[in-house]
Amino acid sequence: MQLKEHEHLLYFVLLGLLTSSLGDICLTFSHNLFFPGTLLFAITHYCYAVAFGKQNGGRMNKIVFILIWMTGFILIQPKVTPCIMKMLILGYSALLFNTGWRSTAIFESERTIGAFIGCLGTISFMSSESLTWVIPIPRCEFLIMVTYYCGQLGIALGTTQRLHVASM
């Protein structure tokens, strides 16, 4: 397998990191930019899902991720008032959990260090979102940011390491 065949996937990782940074900027500077920031994060997870590639396996993982996703949304949705916000969270969380499922399915099938790092990254990112929305813990901003940036690092390193090994 040549790196050239998979080089475009590296661009999706880079685009994901870039859109995530832009989403951070939106959320940092103004609460009025919450919708654009969330849309940028949705694009981020789409890019990461593309970088992880299509997965045919992991059916049991997929069921578990769907159940966790649905449970999380059921817990969050009473706290959210505008219907458009509920739809935004539903779509964003679907992309987030899709990325999580793909990374765990890859780890389950490959059992490589790169797949493991990518899987830990997505789980860390999902933990960050859970601390923000599902299980709000008072004054846990530091923990949210640590899990968020560890997640970004794990996804980027895991994906690029997998593609590097695949090219050898």
C-alpha positions in Angstrom: 0.0 0.0 0.0 1.5 3.3 -1.0 1.2 6.4 1.1 0.0 8.3 -2.0 -3.1 6.1 -2.0 -4.0 7.3 1.5 -2.4 10.8 1.5 -5.8 12.4 1.0 -6.8 11.0 4.4 -4.0 12.9 6.1 -5.6 16.1 4.6 -8.8 15.2 6.3 -7.0 14.9 9.7 -5.4 18.3 9.0 -8.7 19.8 8.0 -10.3 18.4 11.1 -7.7 20.0 13.3 -8.1 23.3 11.5 -11.9 23.4 11.8 -11.6 22.4 15.4 -9.3 25.3 16.0 -11.8 27.6 14.3 -14.6 26.2 16.4 -12.5 26.9 19.6 -12.1 30.5 18.4 -15.8 30.8 17.9 -16.6 29.4 21.4 -13.9 31.4 23.1 -14.8 34.9 21.8 -18.5 35.0 22.0 -21.6 33.0 23.1 -23.2 34.4 19.9 -20.9 32.2 17.9 -22.0 29.0 19.5 -23.9 27.8 16.4 -21.0 28.4 14.0 -18.6 26.9 16.5 -20.7 23.7 16.8 -21.1 23.5 13.0 -17.3 23.7 12.7 -16.9 20.9 15.3 -19.4 18.8 13.3 -17.2 19.3 10.2 -14.3 18.3 12.4 -15.9 15.0 13.3 -16.9 14.4 9.7 -13.3 14.9 8.6 -12.1 12.5 11.4 -14.7 9.9 10.4 -13.5 10.1 6.8 -9.9 9.8 7.9 -10.7 6.7 9.9 -12.2 5.2 6.8 -15.2 2.9 6.1 -15.8 0.2 8.6 -17.6 -3.0 7.9 -16.9 -4.7 11.2 -17.7 -3.8 14.8 -21.4 -4.4 14.6 -21.6 -5.0 18.4 -19.6 -1.8 19.0 -21.9 0.0 16.7 -25.0 -1.1 18.7 -23.3 -0.1 21.9 -22.4 3.3 20.5 -25.9 3.9 19.2 -27.4 3.0 22.6 -25.0 5.3 24.5 -25.7 8.1 21.9 -29.4 7.7 22.3 -29.2 7.6 26.1 -27.0 10.7 26.2 -29.4 12.6 23.9 -32.4 11.6 26.1 -30.5 12.9 29.1 -29.5 16.2 27.4 -32.6 17.1 25.4 -34.9 18.2 28.4 -32.2 20.8 29.3 -32.2 22.3 25.8 -35.1 24.6 24.9 -35.0 25.7 21.2 -35.9 22.9 18.8 -33.1 24.0 16.4 -30.6 23.5 19.2 -31.9 20.0 19.9 -31.4 19.2 16.2 -28.0 20.7 16.2 -26.9 18.6 19.2 -28.5 15.5 17.7 -26.6 15.9 14.5 -23.3 16.8 16.1 -23.5 14.0 18.6 -24.3 11.5 15.8 -21.1 12.6 14.1 -19.1 12.4 17.3 -20.4 8.9 18.1 -19.9 7.7 14.5 -16.2 8.8 14.8 -16.0 6.9 18.1 -17.5 3.8 16.7 -15.2 3.8 13.7 -12.1 4.2 15.8 -13.1 1.3 18.1 -14.0 -0.9 15.1 -10.5 -0.2 13.6 -8.8 -1.1 16.9 -10.9 -4.2 17.2 -9.8 -5.4 13.7 -6.2 -4.1 13.6 -4.9 -4.3 17.2 -2.1 -1.9 16.4 -0.7 0.9 18.5 -1.9 3.5 16.0 -5.5 2.1 16.2 -5.3 2.1 20.0 -4.1 5.7 20.1 -6.9 6.8 17.8 -9.4 4.9 19.8 -8.2 6.5 23.0 -8.3 9.9 21.3 -12.0 9.5 20.3 -13.0 8.2 23.7 -11.1 11.1 25.4 -12.9 13.6 23.1 -16.3 12.0 23.8 -15.5 12.2 27.5 -14.8 15.9 27.2 -18.2 16.4 25.5 -19.9 14.3 28.2 -18.4 16.4 31.0 -19.7 19.5 29.2 -23.2 18.3 28.4 -24.3 15.0 30.0 -22.5 15.0 33.4 -21.8 18.6 34.2 -19.4 18.7 37.1 -18.9 22.1 38.8 -15.6 23.8 38.0 -14.3 21.0 35.8 -13.0 23.3 33.0 -9.5 22.0 33.3 -10.6 18.4 33.1 -12.7 19.2 30.0 -9.8 20.9 28.3 -7.3 18.1 29.1 -9.6 15.4 27.8 -10.4 17.6 24.7 -6.8 18.2 23.7 -5.7 14.7 24.5 -8.6 13.5 22.3 -7.4 15.8 19.4 -3.8 14.6 19.9 -4.9 10.9 20.0 -7.0 11.1 16.9 -4.3 13.0 14.9 -1.5 10.7 16.0 -3.5 7.5 15.8 -4.7 8.2 12.3 -1.4 9.4 10.9 0.5 6.5 12.5 -2.0 4.0 11.1 -1.6 5.5 7.6 2.2 5.5 8.0 2.3 1.8 8.9 -0.1 1.0 6.0 2.3 2.6 3.6 5.2 0.4 4.6 
